[in-house]
Amino acid sequence: MEKKIPYKIYLEESEIPKQWYNVRADMKNKPAPLLNPGTLEPMKAEELGGVFCEELVKQELDNDTAYIDIPEEIHDFYKMYRPSPTIRAYYLEKLLDTPAKIYYKFEGNNTSGSHKLNSAIAQAYYAKKQGLKGVTTETGAGQWGTALSMACSYFGLDCKVYMVKCSYEQKPFRREVMRTYGASVTPSPSMDTNIGRKINADHPGTTGSLGCAISEAVEVATSNDGYRYVLGSVLNQVLLHQSVIGLEAKAALDKYGVKPDIIIGCAGGGSNLGGLISPFMGEKLRGEADYRIIAVEPASCPSLTRGKYAYDFCDTGMVCPLAKMYTLGSNFIPSPNHAGGLRYHGMSSILSQLYDDGYMEATSVKQTEVFEAAEMFARVEGILPAPESSHAIRVAIDEALKCKETGEEKTILFGLTGTGYFDMVAYEKFHNGEMGDYIPTDDDLKASLDTLPKVDK
Ligand SMILES: *Cc1c(COP(=O)(O)O)cnc(C)c1O
C-alpha cells in the first residue's frame, strides 16, 4: 500500500548531503570550455585564477569527478537552514481539481530568501581558505548580493557589491539587508571604475544592467590585492553547489517511493534549475530513468527559446571569458517594464548543452500570467513566492490542468526558489493593472544577436 505522504517531507539534519554531485561527469558531450577573449583559446587554470578563487577554478574546470566532498565548515552552515522541505501541494491540487500530484522544493526559508545562499557560502569559504581579504560581485534583484553578504560576514570577509542602479533605487530594503551584514553596496554603473565611467559617458542616464555590474565587479577584483570576483549563477561551480537542492529533493521523494514524471524550474542563469535536476538528469544521462524536464523563462528575456547557441561575452564590458551558451547577445537589455527577474542574457553552459542535446525542454511565459499564478499559489499554499519562482509555478499549474483534461495522474516536481517580500512593487503593478507583457520582436533580438563575437567553435 502507498504510504500516506505528509504535507511537508522533512529530512533529518544527518541527511543533508555530504557531497555535491557534478552532472558534467555523466554528460557525453561536455559543456564547451570558457575562452580567453583575446586569444580565443580555452582559459587555463592560471588565467582564471586571476579572477576567481583557486579551489573554485578547479571545480569550474572539473568535468569528470562525479561527487565532490562538501567541506565541514560549509556543511555546518547548511545546518542553519537545511535540509529544506519538499512540500506536497495538496491545497493547490485541490484548487485546480487535478489528478496530478504536485511537489515543490522550497528554498526560501533563510534570511536571504532564496537558494543563492547554497553557493554563496561555498564561494565565501574557498575565498577565506585561500587567505583573501574579500570578494566583489554584482547583484540584480538583490538576492545574490544578500546571500553573499551573509556568507561573507559568517567567514569575516569584506564584500563589495555592485547593484544594478534601477534595483538599487527600487529596492532600498535589499540594500539595507546587505549593509546589515557588513557589505558595501554601490549602484552600477558607478563612477568608481573605468568601465563604469565609460558606460555612463556612452549611455547618459542609464539605469544599468547585470552585464555592466559584472564588468565593474571584475575590474575592482582584479585591480585590488587580495580580492577575487564571485558570481551567483551561470558558472559550472554554481550549478555544482546547487546540486544540494536536487539531492535533498530526490532523497525526500525516494523515502516515499515517489518518482516525478515532470520536473520544472525557472531559468535565469540556470543555477537553481541545474541544481534541482542534477541527480535526476544523472539518471537520465546514464539511461537509468527518464524524466521530462522543463526550463521556464520569461517571454521578455527568452535565451533558450529564442536565443542562439554560440560563444558570447558574459558581461557588457567584455572583460570576462567567452562562454558558449544560449544567448540573446550581451547587449540585450530586457524591457524596463519587465519586473519578474530572470533577466540575464545568457544561460549556463551545462544547461545549454543539455538542451541542445535534447535532454530538456524550454518554454517561455508572460509576466502577467506569472503573477496570476503567484497570487493563486500564495492564496492556497500560504507562501508568498518570488516572481522568479512563479515562472515555475505557472508551468506546474498548466501541466496540472492538462492532467485534469486527460485524467492522467502525473507527478510534478517544481523548484520554489524563494520568497517575494522585496518584490511588492511588482505585485503592486500587477494588482493595479499596470503590468504589461512586452515581448521583444525578432528585430529587437536581431539587433543584439548581430553583435555576437565571431568565434569559429
Ligand atoms: C536568482 C534567482 C533565480 C534565478 O537564478 P538561476 O541562477 O536561474 O537559478 C530564481 N529565483 C530566485 C528566487 C532567485 O533569487
The ligand as an SDF file (V2000), in Angstrom:
LIG
                    3D

 15 15  0  0  0  0  0  0  0  0999 V2000
   18.4490   34.4080   -8.7410 C   0  0  0  0  0  0  0  0  0  0  0  0
   17.1520   33.7630   -8.5940 C   0  0  0  0  0  0  0  0  0  0  0  0
   16.6200   32.9610   -9.6180 C   0  0  0  0  0  0  0  0  0  0  0  0
   17.2610   32.7500  -10.9580 C   0  0  0  0  0  0  0  0  0  0  0  0
   18.5780   32.3660  -10.9770 O   0  0  0  0  0  0  0  0  0  0  0  0
   19.0470   30.9380  -11.5040 P   0  0  0  0  0  0  0  0  0  0  0  0
   20.5100   31.0170  -11.4680 O   0  0  0  0  0  0  0  0  0  0  0  0
   18.4890   30.7550  -12.8640 O   0  0  0  0  0  0  0  0  0  0  0  0
   18.5110   29.9700  -10.5350 O   0  0  0  0  0  0  0  0  0  0  0  0
   15.4080   32.3420   -9.3990 C   0  0  0  0  0  0  0  0  0  0  0  0
   14.7300   32.5180   -8.2600 N   0  0  0  0  0  0  0  0  0  0  0  0
   15.2080   33.2850   -7.2540 C   0  0  0  0  0  0  0  0  0  0  0  0
   14.3860   33.4510   -6.0280 C   0  0  0  0  0  0  0  0  0  0  0  0
   16.4300   33.9310   -7.3870 C   0  0  0  0  0  0  0  0  0  0  0  0
   16.8980   34.6730   -6.4140 O   0  0  0  0  0  0  0  0  0  0  0  0
  1  2  1  0
  2  3  1  0
  2 14  2  0
  3  4  1  0
  3 10  2  0
  4  5  1  0
  5  6  1  0
  6  7  2  0
  6  8  1  0
  6  9  1  0
 10 11  1  0
 11 12  2  0
 12 13  1  0
 12 14  1  0
 14 15  1  0
M  END
$$$$
